Amino acid sequence: MKINLQSLVSQLTKPNQTISTTRILHSLIIKNGGTFDPFYPTKILRFYAINNDLVSARKVFDRTPERSVYLWNSIIRAYAQALDFSNAFSLFKRMLSSETEPDSHSFACVARACADRFDAEALRVVHGKVVGFGLELDFICSSALVSCYSKLGLVDEASCVFRGIDEPDLVLCNAMMSCYGKCGDWMMGLELFNAMRSMGIHPNGYTVVGLIIGLIDRSLMNVGEMIHAFCVKCGLDLNDHVGSVLVSMYSRCKSVELACKVFENLVQPDLVSWSALIAGFSQTGDHVKALMFFRELLMLGRRADPALLATVLAASAQSAVVGPGCEIHGYAVRHECDTDIAVSSALIDMYAKCGFLEMGIKVFKNMPRRNIVSFNTVILSLGLYGHAVDALRLFDGILEEGFRPDETTFTGLLCACCHSGLVNEGKEYFRMMTEGFGIQAKTEHHVYIVKLLGMDGRLEEAYNLIKSLPEPVNSGIWGALLSCCEHYKNYELLEVIGNYLLENEPRNSSYSVMLSNLFAGDGRWKNVEKLRVDNAGAIGKMPGSSWIGF
């Protein structure tokens, strides 16, 4: 006896169908001849996709004779959401050559797949197809393109799409605002914010969140406070999501007191808010409070994620107290977070800074997956402990595993060479960094190579290297050479360096102070007097005097 297909509609409209219920409904539809109507296969396909059965979903698609745009969109979306981009793009190409014309949802789905795959070129091709089909002014396509370009950091492309819309709505404005925020372009974000209000578009929580995340510098505190005042005026500060980003903003700006005030007013602070506040304490050097708030979070029954664990491990490392770090390690093991790359790297750093290098190495060896950060952490730790041979051997491991070394890698290698006096090896790694990998040397690299040459007695070579650097040279680099000159009691070169510095950087009194202290340490008071009196005008500082005895 056949069942009226209309009686199945009530079942098909239920969103949460289990896989077993989906198969029963599918069987009933086949038995009652419903496969010739695209409506029923589309619904069944979506139910299979929701239950992660893409094989059955694809069979439904392949066996449906008449394919509507909704059926095409459903199978493409199913593959895209499962991150099976190959099948998603392949089906989209088939759709373009079929009799079914794609709609705005088709392009929006494929654009999001391009962004999820971080494929900017493919996204530009999809954008071209959107224009070719005359959908460049469609709100669904425009919003998707703005969001996708934003995710890839292509703010110019996103802005170009946005400017092409005559009357953008709140959703589109929020997508553009999020793009400016993620790219740190707070000025353009403020311009858009003011333009929205002049157009009569009332900003909501998503608008201010996009604006606030663009405030990444402490100098922008006053801008953040004005936005906070607007949120209070409009009642948006009661929104937990807005409150979370305000806590993050104040924490980034190292205004922990203000972050605490916002945090205390949150009804149910989420993990993001807790993490932001804890990170704020850690960044301002209050590691004890960071660990205290973490303990309070756990006592409330909340579960920490890997990102938060890495943050509190860094706080434990900076405090150089291994006890809290061990407890956090135990928590990570119990909750199966210890294999996370960020957590493992933080554990290595924590154990090394607390004096337990062997434990850090053990964590590294037990990591199922590694990245360049974990390698860099171990190399830096080994270098600081003077285990240069082991650190240099790890560099070979980086190349063998196909990772590309970065500037931090070479900082660790040069540090290791410097602590062990491996001059030739250090010079070779410095050359490899600049010539082999095209990495521009930073201040820390120059400090290590100057110290490496200087402590080997090659003071003239180190001096000539510094003079070849573009001005102004960081004082830390000169300081490295000055300390080497003091070590070898080469006061003739000290005088040459002193004259050079006072001639080329007369306003930098720190060099005069360093030189004066070095000469005073050797009892060379005539040189000290020369620096303090003869060069007083050059450095803009009057020599000291006392009223006592007058």
Secondary structure, 3 states (H helix, E strand, C coil): CCCCCHHHHHHHCCCCCCHHHHHHHHHHHHHCCHHHCCHHHHHHHHHHHHCCCHHHHHHHHHCCCCCCHHHHHHHHHHHHHCCCHHHHHHHHHHHHCCCCCCCHHHHHHHHHHHHHCCCHHHHHHHHHHHHHCCCCCCHHHHHHHHHHHHHCCCHHHHHHHHHCCCCCCHHHHHHHHHHHHHCCCHHHHHHHHHHHHHCCCCCCHHHHHHHHCCCCCHHHHHHHHHHHHHHHHHCHHHCHHHHHHHHHHHHHCCCHHHHHHHHHCCCCCCHHHHHHHHHHHHHCCCHHHHHHHHHHHHHCCCCCCHHHHHHHHHHHHHHCCHHHHHHHHHHHHHCCCCCCHHHHHHHHHHHHHCCCHHHHHHHHHCCCCCCHHHHHHHHHHHHHCCCHHHHHHHHHHHHHCCCCCCHHHHHHHHHHHHHHCCHHHHHHHHHHHHHHCCCCCCHHHHHHHHHHHHHCCCHHHHHHHHHCCCCCCCHHHHHHHHHHHHHCCCHHHHHHHHHHHHHHCCCCHHHHHHHHHHHHHCCCHHHHHHHHHHCHHHHCCCCCCCCCCC
